[in-house]
């Protein structure tokens, strides 16, 4: 990679990191302390402005150990009837030690039928990944799972 390409990649990472921190209500100077937080609920509260309650309704399935952080499988399910009276509005996948903390945000409506997602995410280092489900009644539910990666996926 030449110097110009390297500079552009670093600038892009800085901009993306700043955008992620702006969503989290932080600043670039606060990034190291924010990413190192061990208090999962504190991370969630800073990101969405409300405390979350751990719930068996939210199921976050990931391997406990995975060979590399570039492509870690993730399956998320939220137990909800998905009716007008009781449904999931938004789900956030949070990796507190990644340069960009919010890995994914998905929105749902009763027309979605169910909340079930399978994807792959990048992890910068071994950490606890958090899934946060915002319900239509204002409840915020979460699940978390620790994942050890042998090779980091974010630089």
Secondary structure, DSSP 4 states (H G I P E B T S, - for coil): --HHHHHHHHHHHHHHHHHHHHHHT--GGGHHHHHT---HHHHHHHHHSS--EE-TTEEEE--SEES-TTSEEEEEEE----SSSS-EEEEEEEETTSSSSEEEEEE--GGG--EEEEEEE--SSSEEEEEEEEETTS-EEEEEEEEEESS----
